[in-house]
């Protein structure tokens, strides 16, 4: 669905959801530059694909990615997917440690948006930014305070960018994800006992009205749409890609 011939940058795409997004954009005919702290070996031999290994919140790394993108053509889209997953209780970890985790999630999104905006404004392109958020931005999960705080900030960033730069033809939207099957999810499930695995699967089905976790390809489909001209009047939106998880209020009296 993404525009053929366009160039996009996707952060955190050596695997998982980011990889699925990058693969979908490549399938759509776009060129893709990946930023990740781990080598994205899966794309090394692919045409119109490149990788910059490094921190997606580092200015030098971002500048290198923009240069690689220019080699393919005109940068049209940027996906801020890179994040860390570290839970912490505030009373145990302390404010300093919690803020470090929040920064590790928010900084790449802010820095990535800045890099994209600079290039869009330099070239006059009506570009698009998509930030990857979570249902936890609106509905916190116990023990995951840093992640909820950071993703709330990412959604605030999305709305503010939409308002500040919409008049320049630059759209910013977000996808708020439910539980998605990735390598990390699969490893976690595989490490559980048979009974614990069955209970987790029951809970996941219960939390998502569609009765299952999502697939990374389903996230990629939504991101591709938001980057495309088909979404040309969508700006400042947070699109739930969560099987209805955020819409459901778990009630002890439910029938």
N, C-alpha and C positions, 0 to 999 in steps of 0.2 A: 504493500500500500504506500510505503514511502516513495517519494519522487525518484524515478530512475535518473541516474547521473548525479544525484545529490551526494554530498559528503557529510558524514556524521562522525562525531566523537562519542564513544561510550566508555564510561569509567567503570572499573571493577568488573571486567568482562573476560577474565581468564577462564572462568567457569560459571556455573550456576545461572541465575537469572540474567546477569549481564551478558554471558555468552549467548544465551538464547535470543536476547534482543539484537546483539550484533549479527548473529546468523540470519535472523529474519530480515534485517536491513540489507544485508548482502544479497539475500535471495530476492529482495525487491529491486535489485539493480543499483543500489547505492554503494559508494565506497565508505569504508569504516576504518577509523583509527581507534584502537583500544588503549586505554591506560589502566595498568594494574601493577601492583607490587610483585606479582608473580608473572612469569613469562606466559603469554598466551600462545602456546605451541600449536594449538589447533588451527591457527590462521596463517602460520608462517609461509606456507606454500600457496596461499590463496591470492589470486589477482585482486587488485583494488582493496587490499587490506593491509594494515600495518599495526605495529604495537610499540608503545613506549612503556618501558618498565620503570616504575617509580610511584611515588606517593601522589595521588590525584589532588592533594591539597597543596602541592609544592609548585611555586610559580615557574621554576625552570622546567619542570616536567610538563606543565600545561603549555608553556611556550613551544616546547619541542613537539607536542602533539598538534598544535595549530600549524606549525611548519610542515609536518607530515601531511596534514589535511590539505594544505595549499598545493602540495605536489599532485594531489588527485583532482583538484578543482576548487569549487567554491563551497566553503563550509555553510551548510544549511541547517544542521541540527546538532544538539548536544544533549546527551543523556547522563544525568548525575545519578549513578547507581551505586558507586563505591560507598561502603559503610563497614563498621565493625560491629560485632555482636558480643558484648561483654555485660553481663548482668551485675548489679551491685545494689546492696542495701545502703541507703544514705547514712544510717546511724553506725554502720560497720566500716564502710569504706572511707567515709568522710567526704566533705565537699570538694576538696582538691582532686581526689581520685575520680569522683563522679564527673566533675567538670572536664577532666581530661578525656573521658569517654565521650561526653557530649561534643567536645571540640573535634574529636577524631571523626565524628559523623557529620557535623555541621560544616566544618571547614572545607572539605572537598566540594560540597554543594555550593557554598558561597564563592569559593575560588574558581570552580568550574564555570559557574554562571558568569563571573566577571570576565574570564577568558573568552567565553562564547560571545558575550555582549561586545567586547572590544573588537572582535573580528567582524561581527555582524555590522556594527556601526562603521567600521573602517571601510567595508565593501559596499555598504548600503543594502545588504541582503535583508529580506524579511524572514528572519530565521525563527527557529522554534527550540525551546528548552523544555525537557521533561525531567522532573525530579521524581525519584522513587521514594515513596513514603510508606506508611504502614497504618493498618487499622489502629495500632497502638497510639497514634497521634491523637485520637479521639477517645479511645477506650483503653486505659492503661492495664497492663498485666502485672500482677504482683511480682516484685523482685526485679523488674526490668525498668526501673525509674529512669536511668540515663537514656535508654532508647526512646522511651515515650517523650521525654523532654526534647531530645534532639529531633525526632520526627515531627513534633509539633512546630519546632522552629523551621524545619524544612517546608512545611505547609505554609507558614507565615511568609517565608521567603518567596514561595511560589506566587502568592497573592500580591505581594509588594512589587515583585518584578513585573508582573502582569500590568499593574497600574502604572508603574514608572516608565515602562518601555513599550506598552501597547501602541502608543501614538507614533512610535517609530517603526511599527509593523512587526515587532518582535513579540511572539506569543510565548507564555510560560504556563505550563500545566504540570500536574502531578498525578501519579497513580498510587493509590493507597492499598497495599496488598494485605490479603489474609495469609493463611498458612499455605506455602507453596512448596511443592516437592522439588528439592534440589539435592545435590550431592551431600550437603551438610545435613539436611533433613533425613536422607536415607541412611547416612552413617549413624545418626542419633537413634533411629528406629532399630537398626540392626544391632545396636549395643544393648537393647533392652531384653529382659526376659520375655518369654512367650506371653505370660499373663500381663506384664506391664505394656507390651506392645499392643495387645488386644484392647487394653484400657485406653491407651493413647488414641488408637484408631477410633474407638467409640466416642471419645471426647471430641476429636477433630470433626467427626461426622455430625455430632450434636451442635457444635459451635457454628458450623457452616450450613445454612439452610439447603444448599445443594447436596449436602450429605457427603462431601469429600473435600480434600485439599485441592488447591489449584495446581496447574502445570505451568512450568516456566514459559512454554510456548504460548500459553494464553495471556501471560503478561506481555510478551513480545508483540503479540497482535495488537493489544491496546496501545502500547508505546508507538508502534509503527503508525497507527491511525493518528495519534496526537501530533506526530511529526509531519504528517502529510497535509496536502492542500485540502483534503476532505474535511479537516478539522479547522479550516481557515477562520471561523468565527468563534472558536473555543479558546478562551484566554482566562487564566486565573482559576481554572477548575481543578478540583481534586476528584479524580475518577476512582471510585472503589472497584478494585479488581479482587474481590474477596468472597465470592459466592454468597453474598448477603450477610456475611458475618457482622459487619458494623450496623446493619439494619435490625438485627435481632436483639431483643432484650431478654436475656435469660431470666426466667421468673420461677421462683420456687413453687408457685401455684399453677404452672403451665400444665395443660392437659395433654 
